[in-house]
């Protein structure tokens, strides 16, 4: 028995909304760039944001595939 439930269309919807946050995260980074961080620090933050959203989008696509297999979209 799995500890986690199989993702459904509501999980998919939430993950789509969560991925849209990348825009807000980049705006926040732009706001603090001039004031608080060096170029190297900003580059490190961008690398981290890139990895984070790569993982989020991979999870989103896996959920989408699961929903397709379950026939959620009819």
FIFIFI-580998 format. One line per 2 residues: number of its first residue (from 1); their letters; for each residue y, x, z of C-alpha. Coordinates in steps of 0.1 Angstrom, whole numbers, padded with zeros to 4 digits, m for minus. Each point is the difference from the previous one (the first is absolute). Layout:
! residues N
NUM> A> Y:X:Z | ...
***
This chain:
! residues 74
1> XX> 0000:0000:0000 | 0034:0013:m0010
3> XX> 0028:0003:0026 | 0025:m0009:m0027
5> XX> 0002:m0033:m0019 | 0000:0001:m0037
7> XX> 0036:m0001:m0014 | 0012:m0033:m0014
9> XX> 0030:m0012:m0020 | 0022:m0001:0031
11> XX> m0008:0037:0007 | 0009:0007:m0037
13> XX> 0033:m0018:0004 | 0009:0019:0031
15> XX> m0009:0033:m0015 | 0021:m0007:m0031
17> XX> 0030:m0008:0023 | m0007:0032:0020
19> XX> 0001:0021:m0031 | 0034:m0013:m0009
21> XX> 0013:0017:0031 | 0000:0033:m0019
23> XX> 0034:m0010:m0013 | 0014:m0005:0035
25> XX> m0016:0033:0011 | 0017:0019:m0029
27> XX> 0033:m0016:0008 | m0003:0011:0036
29> XX> m0008:0035:m0011 | 0031:0000:m0022
31> XX> 0021:m0011:0029 | m0011:0028:0023
33> XX> m0002:0027:m0027 | 0036:0011:0001
35> XX> 0004:m0003:0038 | m0031:0012:0017
37> XX> m0025:0019:m0022 | m0002:0032:m0020
39> XX> m0014:m0001:m0035 | m0033:0014:0013
41> XX> m0003:m0028:0026 | 0008:m0027:m0026
43> XX> m0026:0015:m0023 | m0026:m0001:0028
45> XX> 0009:m0036:0007 | m0003:m0009:m0036
47> XX> m0035:0016:m0002 | m0010:m0020:0031
49> XX> 0014:m0033:m0015 | m0018:0007:m0033
51> XX> m0033:0005:0018 | 0005:m0030:0022
53> XX> 0007:m0023:m0029 | m0028:0015:m0021
55> XX> m0023:m0011:0028 | 0016:m0035:0002
57> XX> m0002:m0006:m0037 | m0037:0012:m0001
59> XX> m0008:m0025:0029 | 0019:m0027:m0019
61> XX> m0020:0006:m0032 | m0033:0000:0020
63> XX> 0010:m0034:0015 | 0009:m0013:m0034
65> XX> m0034:0011:m0014 | m0017:m0017:0029
67> XX> 0019:m0032:m0006 | m0010:0001:m0036
69> XX> m0037:0005:0009 | 0002:m0029:0024
71> XX> 0015:m0023:m0026 | 0032:m0006:0020
73> XX> 0021:m0004:m0031 | m0012:m0031:m0019
***
